[in-house]
């Protein structure tokens, strides 16, 4: 399993992504920030990723069913690519 510090960049990037999606996270409370909340970098990354997934699912639903086939195809292509990347890097 990766060290918690290895999730720091993901936690920051996903927080930035949420702001771009209209769901800013405040206060800034990562472990190395002025007012840490007590959660780890991995905790924050997981919470941010779950929120991004919820926002994406919500927006895709509102796009309508005509976007379903394209969304599904892209989704599964990306899943396969991510899985391949993990196998190439030697991680499960």
N, C-alpha and C positions, 0 to 999 in steps of 0.2 A: 504494500500500500504506500502511496506517495506521502511524503511529509506534509504537515499542515502548511508550511511556508510555500510549498509548491503550488498551493491554491491561491496565493496572494494576488497574482496577476489576473487570474480568472475572476476573483471577487471584485477587483477594481474594474475590470473590463465589463463585467455583467452589470455592475452598478451604473456605469456610464451608458451602457446600452438601454437600461431601463429609463434613464433620464431622456434619452433620444426618443423612446417610445411613449413619452408622456407620463411616466410613472417614477418620478425622481424619489430617491431614498434619502431621507434626512432623519436624524443627524448623521454625520459621517462618523461611524463608530467601529471601524476595523481595528484589529488588535494593535496596530502601530500608529493609530491616529490619536488626537488629543483627548477624545472622550470615548474610549472603547466600551462596548456594551457587555463584554464578557464572552461573546461568541468567537469561535475560531474563524480563520480564513475559509476553511472548508464549510463551516456552518453558513457563513454568508454566501459563499458561492452556490450552495445548494438552495438556499432561500431565493436568491436572485434568479437562478436557472428555472426554478419552479414558477416564479412570477412571470418570467419571459415566456415560458410554455403556456401559461394561462392567458397572457395577453395575445400571443400568436393564435391560439385556438379560438379566442373570442373574435379577433379580427378576421380570421379565415371563415368563421361561421357567418359573419356579417357581409363578407364578399359575395356569398351566395353559392348555390350548388353548381353553377356553371364553372366554377374554379376548382371544384373537387377533383376531377381527373388529373389536372396539371399539378395540383398540390400533392396528391397522393404519389404521383410518379416522382416528383422532385424529392419528396420526403424519403421514399424508399431508396432512391439513388444516393442520397446523402447518408442514410444509415449504413448502406453497404460501403461507401467510401470511408466513413469514420471507422467502421469495423476493420476494414483493410489496413487503415493507417495504424490502428492499435496493434494488429497482428505483426505488421512490419516493424514497429518499434519494440515488439516483444512484451507488450502489456496486454492483459486480458480485456 
